[in-house]
Amino acid sequence: MIPSQQYRFLRQSLRDGRSIKHDSSRWAKLHLDPWLLCFLILNAVLGLLVIYSASAQDMGMVFRQATSFAVGFIVMIICAQIPPKVYQAISPYFFIFAVILMVLVLVVGETRMGARRWISLPGIGSMQPSEFMKFAMPLMMAWYFAGRAFPPKFMHIVISLGIMMLPFLLAALQPDLNLGLLIPGVCVIFLSGISWRLIALACGALAVVAPLLWMFFLQEYQKKRVLTLFDPESDALGAGWNIIQSKIAIGSGGLMGKGFTEGTQSHLGYLPEHHTDFIMSTYAEEFGFIGVFLLFSLFAAIIIRCLIIGMNSFHNFGRLYAGAVGLTFFFFVLLNSGMVSGILPVTGDPLPLMSYGGTAVITMLASMGIVMSIHTHR
């Protein structure tokens, strides 16, 4: 049997440390990857600049986001010092803790915009347990598949899907159709070597189940988001408002953009959530096509570096986790960009390291710290 392409990703990776030259550089002693660190710092600076503009020069909001980045980079450096075998050992406990937080938010969580997603922490602020789950999910899935043969057996895939569905169903009770909770697990399953035949069968099964999900699972506002995707003008002043204003902002940016802090859609209040979910629209309006191209190039550099680190890892856990972090980053960029440009439904997934929000920033940088640990602990 010819191994699938994603199985080849694992098979061709290094199996032991003998083929890796010992790196005694200062970066290796600090357990940091200079390339990935540089890309992340550039992303953070750019994110703060856009939030400064999107918030109408609100230095309080910029300071809070800068504090989140500072905490995130400190957590990243700490995570990079811990060997991957420790993460592999404690991954199930991370996952159980994240599940407890998601259950807790259903009991004592704050309700905002019709959903109960936040928990208030005295002296700290609010946090989203679902964002912490995005950090715990790839750890759990990489731990589960690391000790099993590649490609995985059908029963192992079924069990892994059950693990993934638990937090997804807890999020649906909030209610929040958070596809971002499934993406890290799906990426790990893909990299573990699942055959294309099973992928095709899964897509077929999803197509069969989709009508049932539409009738019995989706909330009315979620159905409206999907319908509005195909015809935003049918409810231009209601559900279609966000998409219409977002496309106006992106289109008005043109080639060079209107200039930093010169955007009109966000500053005049036409574009809602312009510093969180729709921050890409604000950025595209002010920096234009060239600015978006440079931002996507920076995203691509982060993704490719994570994939390279995964391929150079010589243990299954490191290969699966680093590769999954890179692919997850890619899909989050894809979901948010597709949402603001009107080619995907509005899902509420933030743009990585750009959208305002402390929990998402800290958990993403913590994930990057584990990737650096995988790279430097030989």
Summary of the structure (lengths in Angstrom):
residues: 378
radius of gyration: 20.8
end to end distance: 31.9
largest distance: 63.0
contacts: 1274
relative contact order: 0.17
helix: 69%
strand: 3%
